[in-house]
Amino acid sequence: MQSDIKRLSLILLFAPFALWIALLIILPHMGMVVLSLREKVAPRVYEFGFGNYIDFINEPIYWNTLLRTGSMSILVTFLALLIGFPIAYYIAKIAGKRSRGALFLLCLIPLWVSDLIRAFGWILLLRETGVISSFLTDIGLIKQPIEFLYNDITVIIGLVYTVILFMIVPLVSTLDGMDNAMIEAGYNLGGNGFTVLRRIIVPYAMPGIVSGCIVVFMMTAGSYLTPILLGGKNSSWFTEQIYDQFITRFNWESGAAFGFLLLAFTSVVVWIGLRLTGQTLANTVAKS
């Protein structure tokens, strides 16, 4: 009787989560799969096939944009790790208990506003008549205003700023569980700072590193507002191609196919990253 009550309690506990996954993730994705396999052969006449995927392969601009999106997302992930790791280490291992909360709150502040507002904030700073250009002109470093927007560097800066918190959080969580005695032992055995970092800190933090990189990479590759607003007409992001198929061309079949191609591409990149680091997805989630 008691075991039946526990089983019922467990079912009731996980029922909302199961409904959430089924109704908002599994069923919509199943519908998108069916939609991506429909080929329009005449007005309101469809047949099933892989024509939408073949169209992607036959058009170089599509897979060139996908590869460009993937490479830039990897670069953004690397920069977020490079910047976020020292911040996370300071919060987890150096900062006092009182200051940890304040530092973590400072990292959360960018999430208090939407991606749209953050992107327009960068526009106000970097446009030709923006704060930075006007300041440089006023102090005489440049003779005329400079347009800092609408290039890859600006897009990368905006994306790193948007996703870096999702790199810091799992790193702080992982490094916080590290015993300081391990670091002290590394120095006592004759290791310098770089050796301790390479042989002790980084291997211990690897689950958090991999977890953060996965989240940041997937978010960056699926970003839309930041690349479009900061990159302008010069932006070439695959999510823009998906938006174009759905909204501009009203070709939902190709849009669904492009969406699954992006999902497949990012999943392959994540799988390669897990293989190269020797981590497993279950181990990464459990330790971070």
N, C-alpha and C positions, 0 to 999 in steps of 0.2 A: 504493500500500500504506500509506504513511504517512498519507495523507488519510483512508483508511478507519479507521485506528486512532484518529485524532483524532475522527472522527465517532462511533465506538463509545464512546470515552471521554466525549464530550459527552452521548450518550444515557444512559449509565450514571450520569452525574453528575446529570442532571435527572430520572431515572426515579423516585426516591423522592418528589421534590417533585410530580411529575405524578400519582403514585398518591395522595398526600396530598390534592391538590386534587380529583381525580376521586372518591375513595371517601368523603371527609369533607365535601365542599362541593357538588360538582356533582350526584352521585347523590341525596343527601338532599334537595336543593332540587327536583330533578325529581320525587321522590316527593311532596314537599309541594305542588307545583303540581297534580299529579293529585288529591291528597287534597282540596285546596281547591275543586276543580271538581266534587266529588261531592255530590249532594243526596240526602238520605234521604227517600224517598217512602213507605216502609213499613218495618217491622222487617226488617233485613238486606236491604233492597231499595234500590238506589241508581241514580240516573241522572246524567249529566253536564250541567252548566249553570252559570250564574253566580248562582244563588240565594243563596249565602253572601255574595257581594259586594253583592247587592241588599239583603239584610238589613242590612248595615252602613249603606248609604245611607239606608234608611228609618228607622233608629233614631238620632235626634239625639244621644243620649248617647254613642254610639260615636265619631262624627266630631268632636263637641265635645271629647271626651277626647283624641283624636288631635291636634287643633289646639292644645289646651292643652299637651300634651306637647311638641309642636314649638316653641311659643313659649317655654316655660320652658327647653328645651334650648338655644335660641338665646341666651337670657339667660345661662345658665350658661357657654356658650362665650365670650360677650363678657367676662364677669367673669374667666374663666380667662385670657384673652388680656391683659386689663388688669392682672392681678396677675402673670402669668407673664412678660410681656415685660421689665419691669425686672429681674427675677431672672435671666432668660436673658442679658440684656445685661451685667449685672454679672459673671456667671460667664464669659462669652465674651470680654469686652473690658476689664474693670477688675481682676478678681481675678488674683492672681499664679498662676504655674503650680503651685505647691505647694498653694495653697488651693482650686484648681478641683476637684480630686478630692474633697476633704472636703465642699465645698459640694454637689457633685453627689451624693455619698453621702447627705447630709442629705435631698435631694429624693427619693432612692430608698427611704428608711426606711419611708414609709407602705405601700409595696408588699410589705414583708416579712410583712405580716399580710393576712388575707382581708378582702373587703368586709364580711362579717358582723361580724368583730371590730371593724373601724373604725366601723361603724354603731353597735354597742353602746357603743363608746367615747364617741361623741357623746351617746348616751342617758344615760350616767353623768354627763356634764357638764351636760346641759341639762334633765333631768327635774326635777320639782317638788322632789324631795329630793336633787337632784344637787349637784355641787361648786359651780357658779356661784350657784345660788339660795341654797344654805346660806351661802356666803361673803357675799353681799349682805345676807342677813338678820343674820349675825353682826356686821357692821360698821355696821348700822343704816340702810343705804340704803333698804331695803324693810321693811315691817312684817310681812309674811307671805310664805311661799314662792311663787314664780311658776313656772308651767309654761311652759317655753320650747319644748317639743316640739310636734309635730303641727300644723305650719303650713307655708306655702310657703317662708318665709324659712329655716327650719331645713333643709328639703329642699334648697334652693339651696346653702346653706353646705356641707352634707354632700356634695353632688355636685361642687362646685368643689374641695373638698379631695380627693376621690377621683380626679378626672381632670386636675388641674392639671399633674402630671408629664408627661402626654402632650402638653401644650402647650409645656412648657419644653424637652423633648429636641429636637424639630425646630428650635426657635428657636436653641438653643445651637449645633446643628450648622450652621445657615445663617450665623449671625453670626460664628462662629469662622473662616469662610473669607473674611470681609470684611477688606480691607486697611485698616489704621489710617490710611494716608496719605489715603484718601478723606475720612475725617472731618476730618483736619487741614486738608485743602484747603478743605473747606466753611467752616471757621472763618477761614482765611486770606483767603478771598474776601468776608469781611464778614458771614457768616451767624451768627445766634445759635443757642442750643441748640435751640430749637423748630424753626427753619428747617432745621438740619442733620438733625434727627430726621425731619421731614416730607419733605424733598427727597432725602435720601441714605440714611439708615438704614432707614426703613420700606420704601421701594421695593426696596432690596437684600434685605431680610428677607421680602419678600412671599411667596416660595415656602414658606418655613418657617411663616409665619403661616397661609397657606391650608392647608398640610398639617396643622398642629396643630389648626386649627379643624375640619377634616373629621373627624379622629380623635376629638376631644373631643365634637363634636356627635353623631356616630354612637354613641359609647359612652354618652353621657347619655341619648339617646332610647331606647336599648335597655336602660337600667338597670332593675333590678327591686327588689333588696334595699333600697337606700338610700331611695327614695321611699316604700316600704311601711313600713319600720321607723321612719323619722323623720317621715313624714307621717301615719301611722296611718290612721284611718277618714276623715280629711279629705283624704287623698291621692287624686289622680285621675290616674293614670299609665296610658298605653295598654298597657304590658306587663302590668299587672294585669288588663286586659280579656282579653288573650291567655291568661294563666294561668287565668283564670276559665273560659274556653271549654274549655281542654284538661283541666284537673284537676277543677274543681268541677262543670261541666256534662257532662263527657265528650263534648263536641261537637268532635271533632278536625277535622272539616271546616271549621267556622267559625273555629277557632283557627288553622288553616293559612292561611285566607283573610286573617284579621286580621294574621298575621305578614307576609304579602306586601304588604299595604296599608301597614304600617309601613315595610317596606323601600322600597316605591315612593315613599312620602311623603318619607322622608329622602334618597333619591336625587335627587328633584326639588329639594329645598332645597339640596343640595350643588351640583347643576348650576346653579341660580340664583346661588349664591355664586361659582362659577367664572366665570360670565358677567359678574357685576358687577365682579370684581377683574381681569378680563382674563387670567386664568391658565388653563392647561390641566392636566389631570390628569397627563399624562406629564411636563410641565415641572416641576410641583410635586414629583412623586416623585423626579425626577432631581436636583433642586437641594437637596432637603432630606434 
